[in-house]
C-alpha cells in the first residue's frame, strides 16, 4: 500500500497529531493512528514524533500504512432490520451510526459483523473477507436501505445494475435553505486534494449525477428527494452542498453548528429498486424515515 503524505492546513494548526490524522484520513481512526505513531510509521517533517505532538500549518506528515491483512472478521449478534430476505439476497434498513464494513482501527460493530452472525458463510466472497456480501455502501451517519448478496452470481448481477444505472436509489434529505425548483447536479467527484477524508467536485473526478425534487419547504429548510444516477462516495452531500444547500447535520460539508441536536446528517436511503438477479422479478422496497428525522420535520411543520 502506498504511503500517505499530508500537508497540514490552517485547520490543523495546534492540533494533536493523532487527532488530526483521525479526522483527516478516511478509514483511519485516532486510536489506529496512535498505534502507527508508536510504531514509528508516522513522521512529521522527516522526524519521528509523539502522538501528543502539536502540529503547525505547513508541516509535512508522512504515513506508512501496513500491508492489508486478511482479517478474521468476527460474527456479532447485532440486531438487523431486515426488510426482505431469500436464498440469494437480503435488503437491510441500516441505522444511523453503523459502519457498513470493517476498516483499520474499526473492526467490530459493523454491518458486516452482524451479517456474518445472521448469514454465516452464505455471503458473496467477491469483495473478500472484509466486505462479504456488500454490493454498495451508505455512509456511517446515513440511514436506510442496502442490498446484500448471498452468493457471487447475485453480487455480480446486482453490481452490474448499479454500474449500468438500472438500479433505483431514492433518498430523502433535509437541506439548508430554500430550494426553489427541481433540478440536477452533474458534476464529477474525486477525493479532495486538501483533505483525504472529504470528497470534492473535480474536473478529473468520476462522473456523478444527482437529481433532486422538492417535497416540502419550511422556514430556512427544504425537504428534498434525491435520486442517484451514479453512486460516488458522499455524492448527495457533496452535490447538495455545491449548490448552496448542504444536508442538515452534515458537519463535514455543511454548517458546523446546527439548531438541532443531531448525531449525523438527515439523509435517508428511502427507496431501493432492482431486478432480482435470479428470478428476474422487479423488486421495489421502501422504508420510513427514522424517528429523529421525523422529530425535526415536525418541529419545522409547527413553525410553518
VOBA-1610 file (N, C-alpha, C; in pm, whole numbers, padded with zeros to 5 digits, always signed):
BEGIN
Unk+00084-00119+00000Unk+00000+00000+00000Unk+00089+00125+00000Unk+00049+00226-00078Unk+00130+00346-00087Unk+00123+00428+00042Unk+00230+00504+00064Unk+00232+00594+00178Unk+00140+00712+00152Unk+00092+00772+00261Unk+00009+00892+00252Unk+00092+01010+00298Unk+00091+01117+00222Unk+00162+01239+00260Unk+00060+01352+00271Unk+00059+01416+00387Unk-00034+01526+00412Unk+00043+01654+00441Unk-00010+01765+00393Unk+00040+01897+00431Unk-00063+01958+00524Unk-00022+01994+00644Unk-00114+02045+00745Unk-00166+02183+00704Unk-00298+02192+00696Unk-00360+02320+00665Unk-00384+02402+00790Unk-00449+02515+00774Unk-00474+02604+00888Unk-00562+02537+00994Unk-00649+02445+00949Unk-00737+02377+01044Unk-00660+02284+01138Unk-00536+02251+01102Unk-00457+02161+01186Unk-00358+02231+01276Unk-00348+02362+01267Unk-00253+02437+01348Unk-00286+02422+01497Unk-00191+02367+01573Unk-00210+02347+01716Unk-00278+02217+01754Unk-00319+02138+01655Unk-00387+02011+01682Unk-00286+01902+01719Unk-00332+01806+01802Unk-00251+01687+01829Unk-00241+01603+01703Unk-00126+01539+01685Unk-00101+01461+01565Unk-00202+01348+01546Unk-00226+01268+01652Unk-00317+01155+01637Unk-00459+01200+01607Unk-00502+01308+01671Unk-00637+01360+01648Unk-00651+01412+01505Unk-00551+01481+01458Unk-00555+01538+01323Unk-00566+01427+01217Unk-00486+01324+01233Unk-00488+01215+01135Unk-00621+01142+01140Unk-00674+01119+01260Unk-00802+01052+01274Unk-00915+01127+01207Unk-00904+01260+01200Unk-01008+01341+01137Unk-00985+01360+00988Unk-00861+01357+00945Unk-00828+01392+00807Unk-00819+01273+00711Unk-00789+01155+00762Unk-00764+01040+00674Unk-00878+00940+00685Unk-00943+00914+00574Unk-01055+00820+00572Unk-01009+00681+00612Unk-01092+00613+00692Unk-01070+00475+00736Unk-00953+00459+00833Unk-00901+00569+00888Unk-00800+00558+00995Unk-00856+00628+01118Unk-00878+00552+01224Unk-00929+00609+01347Unk-00815+00672+01426Unk-00851+00750+01526Unk-00749+00816+01609Unk-00663+00713+01682Unk-00727+00607+01733Unk-00652+00505+01807Unk-00556+00429+01715Unk-00602+00401+01591Unk-00515+00333+01495Unk-00397+00423+01459Unk-00423+00553+01445Unk-00316+00648+01416Unk-00215+00651+01529Unk-00264+00646+01653Unk-00175+00647+01769Unk-00082+00526+01767Unk-00135+00410+01728Unk-00052+00289+01720Unk+00053+00301+01611Unk+00017+00361+01498Unk+00113+00381+01390Unk+00225+00475+01433Unk+00187+00578+01507Unk+00287+00674+01558Unk+00382+00603+01653Unk+00326+00521+01742Unk+00406+00446+01839Unk+00505+00354+01771Unk+00463+00297+01657Unk+00550+00205+01582Unk+00645+00277+01487Unk+00645+00408+01491Unk+00735+00486+01405Unk+00693+00489+01260Unk+00565+00462+01234Unk+00515+00459+01097Unk+00462+00595+01050Unk+00461+00691+01140Unk+00418+00827+01103Unk+00527+00925+01145Unk+00573+01005+01052Unk+00675+01105+01082Unk+00627+01242+01038Unk+00680+01344+01105Unk+00645+01482+01073Unk+00773+01558+01041Unk+00778+01616+00923Unk+00898+01689+00878Unk+01024+01603+00891Unk+01009+01475+00851Unk+01118+01375+00848Unk+01162+01333+00988Unk+01085+01365+01091Unk+01123+01330+01228Unk+01018+01239+01291Unk+01066+01141+01369Unk+00976+01058+01448Unk+00925+01142+01564Unk+00795+01137+01587Unk+00736+01223+01689Unk+00643+01143+01780Unk+00590+01210+01881Unk+00496+01151+01975Unk+00354+01182+01930Unk+00259+01096+01972Unk+00120+01117+01931Unk+00063+01249+01983Unk+00120+01299+02093Unk+00072+01424+02151Unk+00134+01547+02086Unk+00226+01525+01994Unk+00292+01638+01929Unk+00190+01731+01865Unk+00212+01861+01882Unk+00123+01961+01825Unk+00174+02002+01688Unk+00082+02017+01596Unk+00117+02047+01457Unk+00115+02197+01428Unk+00187+02232+01326Unk+00188+02369+01276Unk+00145+02371+01130Unk+00083+02478+01089Unk+00044+02491+00949Unk+00168+02475+00860Unk+00154+02389+00759Unk+00265+02367+00667Unk+00349+02245+00698Unk+00329+02183+00815Unk+00402+02060+00847Unk+00371+01951+00745Unk+00471+01869+00717Unk+00455+01758+00624Unk+00448+01628+00704Unk+00335+01558+00693Unk+00315+01432+00763Unk+00326+01318+00662Unk+00406+01218+00695Unk+00416+01100+00609Unk+00369+00979+00688Unk+00272+00907+00632Unk+00213+00791+00698Unk+00248+00666+00619Unk+00315+00572+00685Unk+00347+00444+00622Unk+00243+00342+00667Unk+00153+00308+00576Unk+00047+00215+00611Unk+00095+00071+00602Unk+00053-00015+00693Unk+00091-00156+00687Unk+00023-00225+00570Unk+00077-00337+00528Unk+00013-00414+00422Unk-00123-00463+00470Unk-00221-00469+00381Unk-00354-00515+00421Unk-00349-00656+00479Unk-00424-00675+00586Unk-00430-00806+00649Unk-00553-00882+00601Unk-00541-01012+00593Unk-00659-01095+00571Unk-00724-01114+00707Unk-00820-01031+00735Unk-00877-01025+00869Unk-00974-01140+00895Unk-00975-01185+01015Unk-01075-01281+01060Unk-01187-01201+01125Unk-01280-01153+01041Unk-01387-01069+01091Unk-01482-01155+01174Unk-01510-01111+01295Unk-01586-01191+01391Unk-01737-01165+01378Unk-01818-01270+01367Unk-01963-01253+01367Unk-02009-01197+01502Unk-02103-01103+01499Unk-02154-01043+01622Unk-02306-01044+01619Unk-02364-01074+01733Unk-02510-01079+01745Unk-02565-00938+01761Unk-02571-00867+01649Unk-02623-00731+01645Unk-02757-00734+01573Unk-02862-00681+01632Unk-02994-00684+01567Unk-02991-00616+01430Unk-03059-00676+01333Unk-03069-00619+01199Unk-03216-00595+01165Unk-03243-00484+01099Unk-03376-00456+01048Unk-03381-00506+00904Unk-03421-00633+00889Unk-03423-00696+00757Unk-03559-00674+00693Unk-03558-00604+00580Unk-03681-00571+00508Unk-03725-00686+00419Unk-03627-00760+00364Unk-03657-00871+00274Unk-03538-00967+00274Unk-03568-01097+00258Unk-03460-01196+00251Unk-03506-01319+00174Unk-03417-01373+00088Unk-03439-01501+00025Unk-03304-01572+00013Unk-03294-01675-00068Unk-03171-01754-00076Unk-03056-01680-00146Unk-03087-01572-00218Unk-02986-01504-00298Unk-02946-01367-00244Unk-03031-01303-00167Unk-03001-01166-00122Unk-03084-01130-00001Unk-03049-01021+00062Unk-03133-00961+00163Unk-03124-00810+00154Unk-03228-00743+00194Unk-03233-00597+00196Unk-03243-00554+00342Unk-03153-00467+00382Unk-03141-00426+00522Unk-03165-00275+00534Unk-03234-00235+00639Unk-03250-00094+00674Unk-03143-00061+00777Unk-03034+00001+00731Unk-02920+00030+00820Unk-02948+00153+00906Unk-02923+00144+01036Unk-02944+00261+01122Unk-02829+00362+01110Unk-02860+00486+01143Unk-02756+00588+01151Unk-02654+00548+01256Unk-02526+00571+01230Unk-02421+00541+01326Unk-02354+00408+01305Unk-02407+00322+01220Unk-02347+00191+01194Unk-02258+00198+01069Unk-02132+00156+01084Unk-02040+00147+00972Unk-02074+00022+00893Unk-02063+00028+00759Unk-02102-00086+00677Unk-02004-00202+00688Unk-01874-00174+00678Unk-01776-00284+00683Unk-01653-00244+00764Unk-01578-00342+00816Unk-01460-00312+00897Unk-01354-00234+00819Unk-01280-00153+00893Unk-01169-00076+00837Unk-01063-00066+00946Unk-00941-00026+00911Unk-00835-00017+01012Unk-00877+00060+01136Unk-00862-00004+01250Unk-00898+00058+01377Unk-01045+00048+01411Unk-01124-00016+01324Unk-01267-00025+01346Unk-01317-00159+01292Unk-01292-00265+01369Unk-01318-00400+01320Unk-01445-00464+01377Unk-01513-00396+01467Unk-01631-00455+01529Unk-01750-00360+01520Unk-01869-00417+01543Unk-01990-00335+01547Unk-02040-00291+01411Unk-01985-00347+01303Unk-02025-00305+01169Unk-02139-00391+01115Unk-02195-00347+01004Unk-02300-00425+00939Unk-02248-00563+00899Unk-02124-00570+00852Unk-02066-00698+00813Unk-02057-00793+00931Unk-02017-00745+01048Unk-02014-00830+01167Unk-02152-00889+01196Unk-02254-00804+01181Unk-02391-00850+01205Unk-02437-00949+01098Unk-02401-00923+00972Unk-02440-01011+00863Unk-02376-01150+00876Unk-02251-01154+00919Unk-02182-01282+00937Unk-02252-01367+01043Unk-02303-01302+01146Unk-02376-01375+01251Unk-02508-01427+01195Unk-02576-01343+01119Unk-02708-01379+01067Unk-02701-01480+00953Unk-02605-01462+00863Unk-02599-01544+00741Unk-02495-01655+00745Unk-02403-01649+00839Unk-02296-01747+00841Unk-02209-01734+00718Unk-02183-01842+00649Unk-02098-01839+00530Unk-02176-01807+00403Unk-02306-01784+00417Unk-02389-01758+00299Unk-02384-01611+00258Unk-02267-01566+00219Unk-02248-01430+00168Unk-02149-01437+00052Unk-02166-01348-00045Unk-02074-01349-00159Unk-01932-01318-00113Unk-01835-01370-00186Unk-01694-01354-00149Unk-01619-01259-00241Unk-01691-01192-00331Unk-01625-01109-00432Unk-01542-00997-00370Unk-01591-00936-00264Unk-01518-00825-00201Unk-01426-00871-00089Unk-01401-01000-00079Unk-01305-01050+00019Unk-01364-01065+00157Unk-01276-01097+00251Unk-01319-01129+00387Unk-01370-01008+00462Unk-01324-00887+00426Unk-01364-00768+00500Unk-01501-00718+00458Unk-01540-00741+00332Unk-01668-00689+00283Unk-01755-00797+00218Unk-01775-00909+00284Unk-01857-01015+00224Unk-02000-00968+00202Unk-02050-00990+00081Unk-02189-00959+00050Unk-02218-00813+00018Unk-02124-00726+00043Unk-02151-00582+00029Unk-02145-00541-00118Unk-02261-00507-00173Unk-02272-00466-00313Unk-02253-00316-00326Unk-02309-00240-00233Unk-02294-00094-00232Unk-02299-00047-00087Unk-02251+00074-00063Unk-02242+00124+00073Unk-02323+00252+00091Unk-02357+00282+00214Unk-02402+00416+00251Unk-02319+00460+00371Unk-02309+00590+00388Unk-02221+00644+00492Unk-02265+00601+00632Unk-02172+00604+00723Unk-02198+00568+00862Unk-02319+00643+00918Unk-02324+00773+00897Unk-02430+00854+00956Unk-02548+00878+00863Unk-02557+00798+00756Unk-02675+00795+00670Unk-02750+00666+00700Unk-02880+00675+00709Unk-02962+00556+00736Unk-03027+00507+00608Unk-03082+00385+00613Unk-03164+00340+00503Unk-03125+00209+00439Unk-03178+00187+00319Unk-03178+00057+00253Unk-03049+00021+00180Unk-03006-00103+00202Unk-02892-00162+00133Unk-02929-00301+00088Unk-02881-00341-00030Unk-02898-00480-00072Unk-02768-00555-00049Unk-02778-00676+00002Unk-02663-00760+00033Unk-02674-00889-00046Unk-02565-00931-00110Unk-02566-01052-00192Unk-02521-01173-00112Unk-02594-01284-00128Unk-02560-01407-00057Unk-02472-01500-00137Unk-02455-01471-00265Unk-02367-01554-00347Unk-02305-01468-00457Unk-02201-01519-00520Unk-02127-01440-00619Unk-02210-01407-00742Unk-02294-01499-00785Unk-02378-01472-00902Unk-02470-01352-00877Unk-02535-01350-00761Unk-02622-01238-00726Unk-02542-01109-00716Unk-02425-01118-00658Unk-02340-01000-00639Unk-02304-00938-00774Unk-02259-01020-00867Unk-02217-00971-00998Unk-02333-00903-01070Unk-02450-00967-01070Unk-02563-00911-01143Unk-02618-00784-01078Unk-02616-00778-00945Unk-02661-00657-00876Unk-02563-00542-00901Unk-02434-00573-00897Unk-02332-00471-00922Unk-02344-00415-01064Unk-02374-00502-01158Unk-02389-00457-01297Unk-02507-00362-01311Unk-02616-00388-01238Unk-02732-00299-01245Unk-02699-00161-01192Unk-02621-00156-01084Unk-02582-00027-01029Unk-02488+00045-01124Unk-02391-00028-01178Unk-02296+00031-01272Unk-02365+00082-01398Unk-02465+00008-01445Unk-02536+00045-01568Unk-02652+00142-01543Unk-02662+00193-01420Unk-02763+00292-01382Unk-02905+00238-01394Unk-02921+00108-01369Unk-03052+00045-01380Unk-03118+00023-01244Unk-03042+00041-01137Unk-03099+00028-01002Unk-03158+00162-00960Unk-03266+00157-00884Unk-03333+00278-00837Unk-03293+00305-00692Unk-03238+00423-00667Unk-03198+00460-00530Unk-03245+00601-00502Unk-03346+00613-00416Unk-03401+00744-00379Unk-03375+00771-00231Unk-03331+00892-00202Unk-03302+00934-00065Unk-03391+01054-00030Unk-03422+01064+00098Unk-03481+01187+00149Unk-03371+01263+00224Unk-03364+01392+00196Unk-03263+01476+00260Unk-03327+01608+00303Unk-03305+01647+00426Unk-03343+01781+00469Unk-03220+01869+00449Unk-03235+01973+00369Unk-03120+02058+00336Unk-03142+02200+00386Unk-03034+02271+00402Unk-03039+02410+00447Unk-03081+02501+00332Unk-03163+02601+00363Unk-03205+02699+00265Unk-03329+02656+00187Unk-03378+02748+00106Unk-03498+02723+00026Unk-03458+02682-00115Unk-03488+02558-00151Unk-03463+02510-00287Unk-03585+02551-00370Unk-03563+02632-00472Unk-03674+02692-00546Unk-03741+02596-00643Unk-03666+02504-00702Unk-03726+02416-00802Unk-03648+02286-00813Unk-03707+02188-00877Unk-03639+02061-00900Unk-03520+02083-00992Unk-03421+01994-00982Unk-03304+02012-01066Unk-03212+01891-01067Unk-03098+01906-01131Unk-02997+01800-01142Unk-02859+01861-01122Unk-02777+01792-01046Unk-02635+01829-01035Unk-02556+01724-01110Unk-02486+01767-01212Unk-02400+01679-01291Unk-02258+01732-01278Unk-02184+01679-01181Unk-02050+01729-01152Unk-01963+01616-01102Unk-01848+01591-01167Unk-01761+01479-01128Unk-01705+01495-00988Unk-01686+01382-00922Unk-01640+01382-00783Unk-01511+01302-00770Unk-01418+01355-00692Unk-01292+01286-00661Unk-01255+01316-00516Unk-01157+01246-00465Unk-01111+01276-00330Unk-01047+01413-00327Unk-01076+01489-00222Unk-01022+01624-00211Unk-00871+01619-00195Unk-00798+01698-00273Unk-00652+01700-00259Unk-00608+01767-00128Unk-00697+01841-00065Unk-00664+01913+00058Unk-00701+01834+00184Unk-00793+01741+00170Unk-00844+01669+00286Unk-00887+01530+00241Unk-00811+01427+00274Unk-00836+01292+00224Unk-00964+01229+00278Unk-01020+01285+00384Unk-01145+01231+00437Unk-01266+01288+00363Unk-01242+01390+00281Unk-01351+01455+00212Unk-01345+01429+00062Unk-01459+01436+00000Unk-01469+01430-00145Unk-01495+01572-00195Unk-01468+01594-00324Unk-01486+01728-00380Unk-01520+01718-00528Unk-01586+01820-00577Unk-01612+01827-00720Unk-01480+01859-00789Unk-01446+01777-00889Unk-01316+01792-00957Unk-01332+01755-01103Unk-01277+01836-01194Unk-01286+01806-01338Unk-01229+01669-01373Unk-01133+01621-01296Unk-01072+01491-01323Unk-01135+01377-01247Unk-01248+01404-01180Unk-01312+01302-01098Unk-01401+01209-01180Unk-01468+01120-01111Unk-01558+01023-01175Unk-01696+01086-01194Unk-01763+01047-01301Unk-01895+01101-01330Unk-01987+01084-01210Unk-02062+01190-01179Unk-02155+01186-01066Unk-02277+01270-01101Unk-02395+01207-01094Unk-02519+01276-01131Unk-02623+01252-01022Unk-02678+01361-00969Unk-02783+01356-00868Unk-02902+01439-00914Unk-03021+01379-00918Unk-03144+01452-00947Unk-03213+01482-00813Unk-03271+01600-00800Unk-03339+01633-00675Unk-03475+01697-00703Unk-03572+01659-00620Unk-03708+01711-00629Unk-03748+01771-00495Unk-03816+01883-00499Unk-03862+01949-00376Unk-03989+01881-00327Unk-03986+01833-00202Unk-04102+01768-00141Unk-04178+01862-00049Unk-04106+01947+00024Unk-04170+02041+00116Unk-04071+02152+00148Unk-04124+02271+00173Unk-04040+02387+00203Unk-04079+02444+00339Unk-03980+02471+00422Unk-04001+02527+00555Unk-03926+02660+00565Unk-03930+02718+00682Unk-03857+02844+00705Unk-03708+02814+00718Unk-03634+02832+00610Unk-03490+02811+00613Unk-03444+02672+00577Unk-03540+02583+00543Unk-03504+02444+00512Unk-03592+02390+00400Unk-03544+02286+00333Unk-03621+02220+00228Unk-03605+02070+00240Unk-03717+01998+00232Unk-03712+01852+00227Unk-03706+01812+00080Unk-03600+01740+00043Unk-03580+01700-00096Unk-03576+01549-00112Unk-03620+01504-00227Unk-03597+01366-00268Unk-03479+01369-00365Unk-03374+01295-00332Unk-03255+01291-00417Unk-03245+01153-00482Unk-03232+01153-00613Unk-03226+01027-00689Unk-03087+01012-00747Unk-03021+00902-00711Unk-02886+00877-00759Unk-02887+00813-00897Unk-02820+00878-00992Unk-02797+00814-01121Unk-02663+00739-01117Unk-02570+00793-01038Unk-02443+00727-01010Unk-02431+00714-00858Unk-02327+00649-00811Unk-02315+00630-00666Unk-02173+00651-00617Unk-02131+00775-00609Unk-01997+00807-00560Unk-01999+00830-00409Unk-01885+00816-00346Unk-01873+00841-00203Unk-01920+00982-00170Unk-02012+00994-00075Unk-02064+01123-00026Unk-02134+01203-00136Unk-02181+01136-00242Unk-02231+01208-00359Unk-02339+01312-00328Unk-02446+01271-00262Unk-02555+01365-00234Unk-02507+01479-00147Unk-02427+01448-00047Unk-02378+01550+00045Unk-02292+01653-00027Unk-02204+01606-00116Unk-02117+01698-00191Unk-02198+01779-00292Unk-02286+01713-00365Unk-02362+01783-00468Unk-02456+01888-00410Unk-02528+01853-00303Unk-02621+01950-00246Unk-02546+02068-00184Unk-02433+02040-00122Unk-02352+02150-00066Unk-02300+02240-00178Unk-02270+02182-00294Unk-02213+02260-00405Unk-02311+02362-00462Unk-02443+02338-00443Unk-02542+02434-00492Unk-02596+02521-00378Unk-02526+02518-00265Unk-02563+02605-00153Unk-02669+02550-00063Unk-02694+02419-00069Unk-02798+02358+00014Unk-02745+02232+00080Unk-02654+02249+00174Unk-02594+02135+00244Unk-02698+02059+00325Unk-02674+01931+00346Unk-02766+01847+00423Unk-02757+01885+00570Unk-02872+01901+00633Unk-02877+01937+00774Unk-02809+01829+00858Unk-02721+01871+00949Unk-02649+01778+01035Unk-02517+01731+00978Unk-02484+01773+00856Unk-02360+01731+00791Unk-02250+01831+00824Unk-02170+01799+00926Unk-02065+01889+00970Unk-01943+01888+00877Unk-01934+01785+00793Unk-01820+01776+00702Unk-01834+01872+00585Unk-01952+01879+00526Unk-01972+01962+00408Unk-02067+02079+00433Unk-02125+02084+00552Unk-02226+02186+00577Unk-02193+02278+00693Unk-02296+02310+00768Unk-02286+02403+00880Unk-02236+02330+01004Unk-02134+02386+01068Unk-02073+02320+01184Unk-02168+02316+01304Unk-02241+02425+01324Unk-02332+02432+01438Unk-02476+02442+01389Unk-02549+02331+01404Unk-02689+02328+01363Unk-02780+02365+01481Unk-02904+02400+01448Unk-03001+02433+01551Unk-03054+02308+01622Unk-03040+02194+01556Unk-03095+02069+01610Unk-02983+01984+01671Unk-03018+01910+01774Unk-02920+01824+01841Unk-02913+01692+01767Unk-02828+01685+01664Unk-02822+01568+01576Unk-02689+01494+01591Unk-02693+01365+01564Unk-02572+01282+01567Unk-02514+01259+01427Unk-02577+01316+01327Unk-02531+01298+01189Unk-02627+01366+01094Unk-02604+01352+00966Unk-02685+01420+00866Unk-02825+01359+00852Unk-02922+01442+00817Unk-03058+01396+00793Unk-03069+01352+00648Unk-03017+01233+00623Unk-03013+01174+00490Unk-03050+01027+00503Unk-03154+00986+00431Unk-03208+00851+00448Unk-03234+00786+00314Unk-03176+00667+00294Unk-03199+00590+00171Unk-03337+00525+00180Unk-03436+00592+00124Unk-03576+00556+00147Unk-03630+00451+00050Unk-03584+00455-00075Unk-03638+00365-00177Unk-03524+00293-00249Unk-03542+00163-00269Unk-03441+00083-00340Unk-03514-00011-00437Unk-03473-00005-00564Unk-03535-00091-00663Unk-03432-00156-00753Unk-03455-00281-00790Unk-03365-00353-00878Unk-03436-00477-00931Unk-03378-00538-01032Unk-03430-00664-01085Unk-03363-00778-01009Unk-03444-00871-00960Unk-03387-00984-00885Unk-03288-01059-00973Unk-03166-01081-00923Unk-03060-01140-01006Unk-03085-01284-01051Unk-03178-01353-00987Unk-03206-01493-01023Unk-03344-01509-01087Unk-03447-01452-01025Unk-03583-01469-01076Unk-03618-01373-01189Unk-03546-01262-01197Unk-03577-01162-01299Unk-03695-01074-01262Unk-03748-01091-01143Unk-03862-01013-01097Unk-03819-00873-01055Unk-03901-00772-01087Unk-03872-00635-01043Unk-03900-00624-00894Unk-03801-00579-00817Unk-03814-00565-00672Unk-03813-00417-00635Unk-03901-00377-00546Unk-03906-00238-00501Unk-03933-00234-00351Unk-03847-00163-00278Unk-03858-00156-00132Unk-03857-00011-00086Unk-03932+00016+00019Unk-03932+00148+00081Unk-03928+00132+00232Unk-03864+00225+00299Unk-03866+00225+00446Unk-03882+00369+00494Unk-03956+00383+00601Unk-03987+00514+00656Unk-03862+00582+00712Unk-03865+00714+00718Unk-03753+00787+00778Unk-03749+00759+00928Unk-03631+00764+00990Unk-03620+00736+01134Unk-03689+00843+01220Unk-03710+00810+01345Unk-03784+00899+01436Unk-03715+01034+01454Unk-03582+01035+01466Unk-03513+01163+01487Unk-03532+01257+01367Unk-03544+01199+01248Unk-03569+01275+01125Unk-03712+01332+01131Unk-03807+01247+01172Unk-03946+01290+01184Unk-03962+01403+01285Unk-03889+01393+01395Unk-03899+01495+01500Unk-03859+01632+01449Unk-03752+01638+01370Unk-03708+01766+01314Unk-03813+01819+01217Unk-03867+01732+01132Unk-03971+01775+01038Unk-04094+01827+01112Unk-04133+01761+01221Unk-04249+01805+01299Unk-04225+01942+01361Unk-04105+01967+01407Unk-04070+02099+01461Unk-04086+02206+01353Unk-04035+02177+01235Unk-04041+02273+01124Unk-04185+02293+01075Unk-04265+02187+01075Unk-04404+02198+01031Unk-04484+02285+01125Unk-04456+02276+01254Unk-04529+02359+01352Unk-04498+02507+01335Unk-04382+02537+01276Unk-04341+02677+01258Unk-04388+02736+01126Unk-04447+02650+01039Unk-04491+02700+00908Unk-04610+02795+00920
//
